[in-house]
Structure formats: C-alpha cells, structure tokens
Amino acid sequence: MNTKTKARLRRATKSRVHMRTAGAVRLSVHRTPQHIYAQIISGDSKTILAQASTLDKDLRSSATGNVAAAAAVGKLVAERAKAAGVTSVAFDRSGFRYHGRVKALAEAAREGGLEF
C-alpha cells in the first residue's frame, strides 16, 4: 500500500473512532476515479440503513465521475435515509479531503433533508 493510501486510512480510522464512541449514525462516503458511493450506517456499525452510488440504474446513464453525479448520489441517499427514518447523521468522509465530489455529495444530502 502506498503512503497516500496509508495516510488516508489513518485519517479515516481516527474520525471513525470518534463517531463510534459517540454511537452516531454516519453517512460514509467512498470515491474512486469513476464512481462515488454513500452509505448510511447504524450507530453500532453493523447495519446499513440506506445506500446510493453512481452504479444505481437511475444514475448510471450519465457521467459517473463528476461533481454533478456526486450531487445526484447525495440527493438519492438523503431520500432513502428519510424513508428509513434517519434525519441526523455524522459525516464520515473516509479520509478524503472535503472538496470537489465529496463536498458536492455532502451539500446535496443537506439539501435533501439530512442534518450533520
């Protein structure tokens, strides 16, 4: 594993420990060059309450690796979370910097009704 990946995983682990001790429901984001994934994970980290990604049939038809696709995933995961009864989450950016696609997903999820 290269040093950039190790540093990202170290940052992710640090923030996840704080969320786990608080018992917070979290919105976890993972990005790759082509896709972006979002999951709502329960406070005990055992159950996925809602999920959305650019691999969904609704979102796969257009470009999947840009800011617009990330915003669409944010709106979709917020809708699914509200349907599951979740309104408040902790944002887990998985060690990625808060800009670009990660920021677009977070802002779209806030507009969709999630609070964090």
C-alpha positions in Angstrom: 0.0 0.0 0.0 1.4 3.4 -0.9 1.9 6.2 1.6 -1.0 8.3 0.3 -3.4 5.4 0.9 -2.0 4.7 4.3 -2.4 8.4 5.3 -6.0 8.4 4.1 -6.9 5.3 6.0 -5.2 6.7 9.1 -7.3 9.8 8.9 -10.4 7.7 8.3 -9.7 5.5 11.3 -9.2 8.4 13.6 -12.5 10.1 12.7 -14.4 6.7 12.8 -13.3 6.0 16.3 -14.8 9.3 17.5 -18.1 8.5 15.7 -18.2 5.0 17.0 -17.7 6.1 20.7 -20.5 8.7 20.2 -22.7 5.9 18.8 -23.7 8.2 15.9 -25.4 7.1 12.7 -23.0 8.0 10.0 -23.0 8.9 6.3 -19.9 7.2 4.9 -18.5 8.3 1.5 -16.1 6.4 -0.7 -14.9 7.7 -4.0 -12.9 6.2 -6.9 -11.9 7.9 -10.1 -15.0 6.6 -11.9 -17.7 6.3 -9.1 -18.8 7.6 -5.8 -20.6 5.6 -3.1 -22.5 6.7 0.0 -23.9 4.6 2.9 -25.9 5.4 6.0 -24.5 3.1 8.7 -26.2 2.4 12.0 -24.6 3.6 15.3 -23.4 0.1 16.1 -21.7 -0.2 12.7 -23.4 -3.5 11.9 -26.3 -2.4 9.7 -26.5 -0.4 6.5 -29.7 1.6 6.7 -29.6 3.2 3.2 -27.1 3.4 0.3 -26.7 5.0 -3.0 -24.0 5.1 -5.7 -23.3 6.0 -9.3 -23.8 2.3 -10.0 -27.5 2.6 -9.5 -29.5 2.2 -12.7 -31.0 5.7 -12.4 -27.6 7.4 -12.2 -25.5 5.1 -14.5 -26.8 6.5 -17.7 -25.0 9.9 -17.4 -21.3 10.6 -16.4 -20.4 9.0 -13.1 -17.1 10.6 -12.1 -18.0 14.3 -11.8 -19.5 16.7 -9.3 -23.0 16.5 -10.8 -23.1 12.8 -10.3 -21.9 13.1 -6.7 -24.7 15.6 -6.1 -27.2 13.2 -7.5 -26.0 10.5 -5.2 -26.3 12.9 -2.2 -29.9 13.6 -3.0 -30.7 10.0 -3.5 -29.1 8.8 -0.3 -30.9 11.6 1.6 -34.3 10.4 0.2 -33.5 6.8 1.1 -32.3 7.8 4.6 -35.5 9.8 5.3 -37.6 6.8 4.1 -35.6 4.6 6.6 -36.4 7.2 9.3 -33.0 8.7 9.6 -32.7 12.5 9.8 -29.5 13.2 11.7 -26.1 11.7 10.8 -22.4 12.2 11.3 -20.5 12.8 8.1 -17.7 10.3 7.5 -15.6 11.4 4.6 -13.3 8.3 4.8 -10.1 10.4 5.0 -10.8 12.2 1.7 -10.4 16.0 1.6 -13.7 17.9 1.9 -13.8 19.4 -1.6 -15.0 18.6 -5.1 -17.1 15.5 -5.3 -17.2 14.8 -1.5 -18.3 18.4 -0.8 -21.0 18.2 -3.6 -22.4 15.0 -2.1 -22.5 16.4 1.4 -24.2 19.7 0.3 -26.8 17.7 -1.7 -27.5 15.4 1.2 -28.0 18.5 3.4 -30.4 20.0 0.8 -32.2 16.6 0.8 -33.0 16.9 4.5 -30.1 15.2 6.3 -28.7 17.1 9.3 -24.9 17.0 10.1 
